[in-house]
Amino acid sequence: MPAPVLSRRDLDFLLYEWLDVESLTARGRFAEHSRETFDAVLDLSADMATKHFAPHNKKADAQEPRIGDDGRVEIIPEVKAALDLFAKAGLIGSSFDEELGGMQLPVTVLRAAMAWFQAANAGTSSYPFLTVGNANLIATHGSEEQIATYVPSLLEGRFFGTMCLSEPQAGSSLADITTKAVPQDDGSYRLTGTKMWISGGDHELSENIVHLVLAKIPGGPAGVKGISLFIVPKILVGADGQLGERNDVALVGLNHKMGNRGTTNTLLNFGDGTFTPAGRAGAVGYLLGEPHKGLSYMFHMMNEARIGVGFLATSLGYAGYLQSLEYARTRTQGRPLGDKDPSSPPVPLIEHADVRRMLLAQKAYVEGALALGLYCSQLVDEQQTAEDEDARARAGLLLDMLTPVAKSWPSQWCLEANSLAIQVHGGYGYTREFDVEQYYRDNRLNPIHEGTHGIQGLDLLGRKVVMQGGAGLALLGETIGRTVARGIQAGGDAARYAEQLQAAVTRVGATTARLWGTGDPELALANSSVYLEAVGHVVVAWMWLEQLLAAGTRKGDFYDGKRAAARYFFAFELPKTGPQFDLLDSLDRTTLDVQPTWF
């Protein structure tokens, strides 16, 4: 049997022994659920991911989508078969309101369940996950007519969804997009422009594709303040819900990526006249929400997607870790250092201390990242369902603070876990016969997906820690402080780690004040990526202290493994932040002062 792609035991520990998600069933929204329904969704997801997603992962990577002679995208049939089963199981709409066809499942449980699919097959799982974000945005900001027209079909899997932000000339600088939306007499708009890097942008996997497109209405404000958001279906949908004529959305080409190859990634033209709805060029679009507020609406989907990218990075790192763990247990090579007899049998790789170091590092990264992702997911549930308004606001503020970390930290360190998984395999690790080679390529996209590390660093240091007069940073420190207090009270290793963590949290506050105390934003933000990495390590150290306290004095290999990983993180990883904070405190100008001509 192949190694599993995720640990159900770890998920059970995080969900039930640490986060106590069962307690959510006391809330009205989740009253129809129980531990049994949560387990049923987790069991179903693990089974479907293992049987229907994992088996074609390598095939979809080797036979990536292509444009056929008829101009349509060709994808191996196993992808559609798996997605049809996913949709039939009702998993796309599992967290949505019952009135929309959903299950009203807690986001925490949903994310845990979906991690199985992300670990089993990154490419195939991306289609429904983009659709969930698309439907969530329309359900939140759309009109009653827009919700009725699109959301049920998205949740049924009849339609899939995308988000169209970037353009070839603009990249991540959305202020520079040029896609134009001209109002029409019937209340619709006609869009013209080009969008780049659109995941799931064209395929034949669903009856329709619903694009959410950022564009500017002529006469609106300059820059990001003039961006509006539009629903632009590939095939127009009538008032009766029936599909009509083809909209003027044309596939220009497919981008061929190093990983995640099973998901189409496209260059799309809107309104170039390839198709002529109602007899003329121009992609028909419908304004979502109010004019010129498109970016704020899109951030609803982007922030959801950022946490989703963190989960994808975590899942791929976890799958690689389990593969290398299995390999290290079964592959024999070398002998113990003290064994001088060349005729003695070789030992499993896991008997060597340096291999255990690499396995322990992977375990610390992926299990710490999974804890962070699920903690953020619980904040979403808290933000949506807590009875106390102040509790909802605090959850939302803390989630805002943690989102750039939850996206970028797993993208960096679970990728490092994949690198270590290759290293454990030795020469076999970088051959295509072994899965860890593909996991690394798939995961390498995630430091770029939904905003690069640089963008997340600017978001964290430039926006999140200073918003509301520093209230978010103060709340993070206060929340970690409660864990520290519990750790000190527990005594032993937990107390030592708690003191170490508190010292690191104090440095976060002092360094933040130091950077912004200069009055020079350019200098403050020059090394924001270093700040992001240091704060990320502090946050994940907090996650490990939380797990250590949840393990308590329980006996058994699983809990001993948790204690070993926590020890590793506090001994090997958290100390790395000291030199990083020193660098930031020095207000180093190297990256500012270097001239482009010097390279």
TAPE-V390609 format. One line per field, one symbol per residue. ss: DSSP state (H for helix, E for strand, C for the rest). phi: phi as a letter, one per 30 degrees, with the letter a starting at -180 (. if undefined). Layout:
ss=???
phi=???
This chain:
ss=CCCCCCCHHHHHHHHHHHCCHHHHHHCHHHCCCCHHHHHHHHHHHHHHHHHHHHHHHHHHHHCCCEECCCCCEECCHHHHHHHHHHHHCCCCCCCCCHHHCCCCCCHHHHHHHHHHHHHHCHHHHHHHHHHHHHHHHHHHHCCHHHHHHHHHHHHHCCEEEEEECCCCCCCCCHHHCCCEEEECCCCCEEEEEEEEEEECCCCCCCCEEEEEEEEEECCCCCHHHHEEEEEEECEEECCCCCEEEECCEEEEEECCCCCCCCCCEEEEEECCCCCCHHHCCCEEEEECCCCCCHHHHHHHHHHHHHHHHHHHHHHHHHHHHHHHHHHHHHCECCCCCCCCCCCCCCCEHHHCHHHHHHHHHHHHHHHHHHHHHHHHHHHHHHHHHCCCHHHHHHHHHHHHHHHHHHHHHHHHHHHHHHHHHHHHHHHHHHCCCCHHHHHHHHHCCCCCCCCCHHHHHHHHHHHHCCHHHHHHHHHHHHHHHHHHHHHHHHCHHHHHHHHHHHHHHHHHHHHHHHHHCCCCHHHHCCCHHHHHHHHHHHHHHHHHHHHHHHHCCCCCHHHHHHHHHHHHHHHHHCCHHHHHHHHHHCCCCHHHHCCHHHC
phi=.dddcacddddddddcdcdhddddddcedcddcaeddddddddddddddddbcddcddddddcdebcdddicdcbedddddddddedddiddcdcdeedcjcchdedededdddedddddadddddddddddddddddddcddedddddcdeddddidccbbbccdbedchddddcdbecbcdcddjdbccblbbbicdidaacdbdabccccdacdejdddiddccccbdbddbdcdddiddcddddbbdcacdccdbhddcdbbccccidjebbdhiadjddbbdcicdicddddddedddddddddeddddddddddeddddddddcdcaibeedccddddddceedddddddeddddeedddddddddddddddddddddbddddddddddddddeddedddddddddcddddddddddddieddccddcddddeddddddddcehjdeeddddddddbddcdhiiddddddddddeddeddddddiieedddddddddddddeddddddddddibedddcecddddedddedddddedddddddddhcdckeeddddddddeddddccedddeddddddddheceddddceddd
